[in-house]
Every structure is written in C-alpha cells, then in structure tokens.
Amino acid sequence: MESPIEYIIKSRRSIRRYRPESVPQDFILKIVEAARWAPSAHNSQPWRFIIINDSDVKRNLAESMALDWVKDLKKDGVPQEEANRLISESIKRFTEAPILVVAALTMKDMHKYPDRRRQRFEHLMATQSLAAAIQNILLAAHAEGLGACWFCAPLFCQNTVRRVLRLPRDVEPQALISIGYPAESPEPPPRRPLKEVAFKNYWGVSI
C-alpha cells in the first residue's frame, strides 16, 4: 500500500490547461511557503519568487518572451507558419493560467571564490537548490488539488524577463511555473525501470 507521500509523488502530472476560476491567495502562499523549506547549499536559500496574477502582467511577460523565442525559431529554420502556431500556443498557455510563478536565483549569499572553477560550481549548487524548491512547489500544488507545470523558458530570455518584471541585474530568472485548477488529466508518463537508473556500490551493478 502506498504512503500518502508516495501517492502525491507518483500521481503528480505536468498540467498545461487550467479551468478559468481563480486560485485563493492563501493556497498560493502555502505552496510558495513549501518552496522556502527546500534544502539549499550552505542554507543560502538562493531562491526568489515572483507571483503573478495580474492579467496585463501575464500577457506582457508572455508576449515579450515570445518575441525572443520567435528569433530562435527563425535561427533554427522553423517555417513561419509553424513558428506562428508555436508562439500563439505559448502566449495562450501562459496568459490563461490563473497564476504564474517566476523562479529566480541570487548568488548574494553563496560563497565567493577567486577562481572560475569553484565559482562555477557555486552557481550550479544555487541552481540545484532552486530546483529543489521548484519541486516542492509542484508537489505542494498537487497536494492542494491544483495542477502545475515547470517551464524553463525564462532561461532563454533572461534580460527580457528582468525588464518586464523589474528584476535587479543580479537576480537570474530560471524558470516559470504555471498553477491552476486542472482542465486535463494526462496519462502517467513512462518511467525507466529502477534497475536501469540505480546501481549498487558501483556503476552497472544491479540492485
């Protein structure tokens, strides 16, 4: 028999379509509070979150990110008609989500090193810490009966996201999480068998 936490982990899905009703602020604050309790390197807590429920801000952000994306699509040789379809779907997806949460990181309280190698690892540690916080958001949202989806789009247009949301230069937008009441029930995605991803003592030794 599955434990409650096993059920939450295994039944969570990436939800991209939502019902139109608004999400109570108490629920959103509870979800972001769960993120605050994620583990982090040096307990630096390098995460920062922008919670967006204003329709105009959502549209401005979605359309501004789309302008950057269309440039990349052209570089990739995507036909104009297909690019227009992808852009339209992206804007619709983000503007129709009741809540958007932009997850960002700051290196303010991370360790400072004189050499590039260790400083790069510090940045990776901050990124891993933020990822743990985002996972808490996804699980907490599901536990509250909400759906959520983690998008990495801000990575490809960080300066645009900074400009739209008025972020300081030293705060890096890393991800965007849409949240709302699910309007779809995706089938569980395939997962590799445990024996393919976990080994005992040494690489390749079956558990």
C-alpha positions as CSV (number, residue, x, y, z in Angstrom):
1,M,0.0,0.0,0.0
2,E,1.3,3.4,-1.0
3,S,2.0,6.0,1.7
4,P,0.5,9.5,1.3
5,I,3.8,11.0,0.1
6,E,4.3,8.2,-2.4
7,Y,0.8,8.8,-3.8
8,I,1.5,12.6,-4.1
9,I,4.8,12.0,-5.9
10,K,3.5,9.3,-8.3
11,S,0.2,10.9,-9.1
12,R,1.5,14.4,-9.9
13,R,1.4,15.4,-13.5
14,S,2.5,18.4,-15.6
15,I,-0.7,20.3,-16.2
16,R,-0.8,22.8,-19.1
17,R,-4.5,23.5,-19.3
18,Y,-6.5,25.0,-16.4
19,R,-10.0,25.9,-15.5
20,P,-10.7,29.6,-15.5
21,E,-11.5,30.0,-11.8
22,S,-9.0,31.9,-9.7
23,V,-6.8,30.3,-7.1
24,P,-7.2,31.7,-3.5
25,Q,-4.1,33.6,-2.4
26,D,-3.8,31.5,0.8
27,F,-3.2,28.4,-1.4
28,I,-0.5,30.2,-3.4
29,L,1.2,31.4,-0.3
30,K,1.1,27.9,1.2
31,I,2.6,26.5,-1.9
32,V,5.5,29.0,-2.0
33,E,6.0,28.5,1.7
34,A,6.7,24.9,0.9
35,A,9.4,26.0,-1.5
36,R,11.0,28.1,1.3
37,W,11.7,24.8,3.2
38,A,13.6,23.1,0.5
39,P,17.3,22.2,1.2
40,S,19.9,24.6,-0.2
41,A,23.7,24.8,-0.4
42,H,25.1,26.4,2.8
43,N,21.5,27.1,3.7
44,S,21.9,30.1,1.4
45,Q,18.3,29.9,0.3
46,P,19.2,31.5,-3.1
47,W,15.6,31.4,-4.4
48,R,13.4,34.3,-5.2
49,F,9.8,34.1,-6.5
50,I,7.6,36.5,-8.4
51,I,3.9,35.5,-8.1
52,I,1.9,36.9,-11.0
53,N,-1.9,37.0,-11.0
54,D,-2.4,40.3,-12.9
55,S,-3.7,39.6,-16.5
56,D,-1.8,42.5,-18.0
57,V,1.5,41.4,-16.4
58,K,1.0,37.9,-17.6
59,R,0.3,39.0,-21.2
60,N,3.2,41.4,-21.2
61,L,5.5,38.7,-20.0
62,A,4.2,36.0,-22.4
63,E,4.3,38.3,-25.4
64,S,7.8,39.6,-24.6
65,M,9.2,36.1,-24.1
66,A,7.5,35.0,-27.4
67,L,9.3,37.8,-29.3
68,D,12.6,36.4,-28.2
69,W,11.5,32.8,-28.9
70,V,10.5,33.6,-32.5
71,K,14.0,34.8,-33.2
72,D,15.4,31.5,-32.0
73,L,12.8,29.6,-34.1
74,K,13.9,31.5,-37.2
75,K,17.6,30.6,-36.5
76,D,16.5,27.0,-36.2
77,G,14.9,27.2,-39.6
78,V,11.3,26.6,-38.4
79,P,8.8,27.6,-41.1
80,Q,7.0,30.9,-40.4
81,E,3.6,29.2,-40.2
82,E,4.8,26.7,-37.6
83,A,6.6,29.4,-35.7
84,N,3.4,31.4,-35.5
85,R,1.5,28.4,-34.2
86,L,4.0,27.7,-31.5
87,I,4.1,31.3,-30.4
88,S,0.4,31.6,-30.3
89,E,0.1,28.4,-28.2
90,S,2.8,29.7,-25.8
91,I,1.1,33.0,-25.2
92,K,-2.3,31.4,-24.7
93,R,-0.8,28.8,-22.3
94,F,0.8,31.5,-20.1
95,T,-2.0,34.1,-20.2
96,E,-4.7,31.6,-19.5
97,A,-3.0,30.1,-16.4
98,P,-4.5,31.6,-13.3
99,I,-1.1,32.0,-11.6
100,L,2.4,32.2,-12.9
101,V,5.4,32.0,-10.6
102,V,8.8,33.1,-11.9
103,A,11.5,31.3,-10.0
104,A,14.8,33.1,-9.9
105,L,18.1,32.8,-8.1
106,T,20.6,35.1,-6.5
107,M,24.2,34.5,-5.7
108,K,24.2,37.1,-2.9
109,D,24.6,34.6,0.0
110,M,26.6,31.9,-1.9
111,H,30.3,31.5,-1.2
112,K,32.7,33.7,-3.2
113,Y,35.8,32.2,-4.7
114,P,38.6,33.8,-6.7
115,D,38.9,31.0,-9.3
116,R,36.4,30.4,-12.0
117,R,36.1,26.6,-11.5
118,R,34.8,26.8,-7.9
119,Q,32.6,29.8,-8.6
120,R,31.0,27.9,-11.4
121,F,30.3,25.1,-9.0
122,E,28.7,27.6,-6.6
123,H,26.4,28.7,-9.3
124,L,25.5,25.1,-10.0
125,M,24.8,24.5,-6.3
126,A,22.5,27.5,-6.3
127,T,20.7,26.2,-9.4
128,Q,20.3,22.8,-7.8
129,S,18.9,24.5,-4.6
130,L,16.3,26.4,-6.7
131,A,15.3,23.2,-8.5
132,A,14.6,21.5,-5.1
133,A,12.4,24.5,-4.2
134,I,10.5,24.2,-7.5
135,Q,9.9,20.5,-6.9
136,N,8.4,21.5,-3.6
137,I,6.1,23.9,-5.4
138,L,4.9,21.2,-7.8
139,L,4.2,18.7,-5.0
140,A,2.6,21.2,-2.7
141,A,0.3,22.4,-5.6
142,H,-0.8,18.8,-6.3
143,A,-1.4,18.2,-2.6
144,E,-3.8,21.2,-2.6
145,G,-5.7,19.8,-5.6
146,L,-4.1,22.2,-8.1
147,G,-2.1,21.5,-11.2
148,A,1.2,23.0,-12.1
149,C,3.8,22.8,-14.9
150,W,7.5,23.8,-14.8
151,F,8.8,25.6,-17.8
152,C,12.4,26.6,-18.5
153,A,11.5,29.4,-21.0
154,P,13.0,32.3,-18.9
155,L,16.5,30.8,-19.2
156,F,16.4,31.7,-22.9
157,C,15.3,35.3,-22.4
158,Q,16.6,36.3,-19.0
159,N,17.1,40.0,-19.8
160,T,13.6,40.2,-21.2
161,V,12.1,38.7,-18.1
162,R,14.2,41.0,-15.9
163,R,12.9,44.0,-17.8
164,V,9.2,43.1,-17.7
165,L,9.3,42.1,-14.0
166,R,11.8,44.8,-12.9
167,L,14.3,42.3,-11.5
168,P,17.7,43.5,-10.4
169,R,20.6,42.6,-12.6
170,D,22.0,40.1,-10.0
171,V,18.8,38.1,-9.9
172,E,18.6,35.4,-12.6
173,P,15.2,34.2,-13.8
174,Q,15.5,30.5,-14.2
175,A,12.0,29.0,-14.6
176,L,8.3,29.7,-14.8
177,I,5.7,27.6,-13.1
178,S,2.0,27.8,-14.2
179,I,-0.6,27.0,-11.5
180,G,-4.3,26.5,-11.5
181,Y,-7.2,24.0,-11.3
182,P,-6.5,21.2,-13.8
183,A,-8.6,21.1,-17.0
184,E,-6.9,17.9,-18.2
185,S,-5.9,14.5,-16.8
186,P,-2.7,13.4,-18.6
187,E,-1.8,9.8,-18.6
188,P,1.2,8.9,-16.5
189,P,4.4,9.3,-18.5
190,P,6.7,6.2,-19.0
191,R,9.4,5.8,-16.4
192,R,12.6,3.8,-16.8
193,P,12.8,0.6,-14.6
194,L,14.6,1.2,-11.3
195,K,17.3,-1.3,-12.4
196,E,18.2,1.0,-15.3
197,V,18.8,4.1,-13.2
198,A,20.0,2.8,-9.8
199,F,23.0,0.6,-9.1
200,K,24.6,-0.9,-6.0
201,N,28.0,0.3,-4.8
202,Y,29.4,0.6,-8.4
203,W,28.1,1.7,-11.8
204,G,26.3,-1.1,-13.6
205,V,26.0,-3.4,-10.6
206,S,22.3,-4.5,-10.2
207,I,20.5,-3.5,-7.1
